[in-house]
Amino acid sequence: MAYEAGMHVRYGSTGICLIESLTEVPFPGQTAPRRCYVLRPVRNRSMEITVPVDNEALCAKMRPLLTKAEIDEMLDTAVKTDAIEWIEDRKLRRAEFRRLIATGDAQTLLQLIHCILKHRALLAESRKHLSSADDNTRKDAERMLDEEFAFSLGITPEEAGAYICDRLQVPVNK
């Protein structure tokens, strides 16, 4: 997909970025400059990300923000979709969860949160708790979802969290 300056996009786990410009950037060891998107993360305005237009792997990390209709449809079908299965091996689970977070894909993040919350409820039945690493993964995924949903819906991240819980009919208990 071709993007234009002035658009907001999600860039992997970096979050929401403004495409400030499309410009020619000289790269060391190359004779001709490359056309690049210049991204400015909304959360960290001092950071600048340069994404070569011809680099498919990096451009694949960019995607348009979800619309309200897309968010609502995702939330309405969230509990009906295939869930992410819990991985018992801690190291394998951590690696897989990192990979899923890095995608920045809202549907995947929603499924990841659901997986972790389901496991947390299972542990609670035997008076056990989630590991801090798993709970931090859940919080990271929630922060990313809340950020994008808030931006797209024109509300605060806190309101976005409540909106998600309301649509999924789950208690607001973070």
C-alpha positions, 0 to 999 in steps of 0.5 A, spaced: 500 500 500 502 506 498 502 511 504 502 519 503 505 524 508 500 527 513 497 520 514 497 516 521 499 509 521 501 503 526 508 501 525 509 494 528 510 495 536 513 502 535 505 504 535 502 510 532 506 514 527 505 520 523 508 520 516 512 526 516 514 526 509 516 522 503 524 523 501 530 521 498 535 519 503 542 517 501 545 511 504 552 509 506 555 504 500 549 506 495 550 510 489 543 513 489 539 515 494 533 511 496 525 514 497 523 513 504 517 514 509 519 519 515 515 516 521 514 520 527 512 516 533 506 519 536 508 517 543 515 519 542 516 525 538 523 526 538 524 519 535 524 519 527 524 512 523 526 512 516 523 506 512 525 505 505 519 505 500 523 499 496 524 495 503 518 490 503 519 487 510 519 494 513 514 497 509 510 490 511 510 493 518 506 499 516 499 499 516 493 503 516 489 505 523 483 501 524 476 505 523 471 505 528 467 500 524 473 495 524 474 496 531 467 494 533 467 488 528 473 486 531 471 486 538 464 483 536 467 477 533 473 477 538 470 471 542 468 467 536 475 467 533 481 462 534 484 463 540 492 463 541 493 457 545 497 457 552 504 454 551 507 451 557 514 452 556 516 458 559 522 460 554 518 458 548 512 462 550 516 468 552 519 468 545 512 467 541 509 472 545 514 477 543 513 475 536 506 476 537 507 483 540 512 485 535 506 484 529 502 490 532 496 487 529 490 489 533 486 482 532 493 478 534 494 483 540 486 482 542 487 474 542 493 474 546 490 478 551 484 473 551 489 467 552 493 470 558 487 472 561 484 465 560 490 462 563 490 467 569 483 465 571 485 458 571 491 459 575 486 463 580 482 457 581 488 454 584 490 460 588 496 461 583 498 467 579 501 469 573 508 470 572 510 477 572 513 476 565 506 474 562 502 479 566 507 485 563 506 482 556 498 482 557 499 490 559 504 491 553 498 488 549 493 492 552 497 499 552 498 498 544 491 496 543 488 502 547 493 507 544 490 505 537 483 504 539 483 511 543 487 514 537 482 512 532 475 513 536 478 520 539 478 518 546 483 517 551 487 510 552 483 509 559 476 510 555 479 505 550 480 500 555 473 501 558 470 501 551 474 494 549 471 491 556 464 494 555 464 491 548 467 484 550 462 484 556 468 483 561 469 487 567 474 493 567 479 490 572 486 491 569 
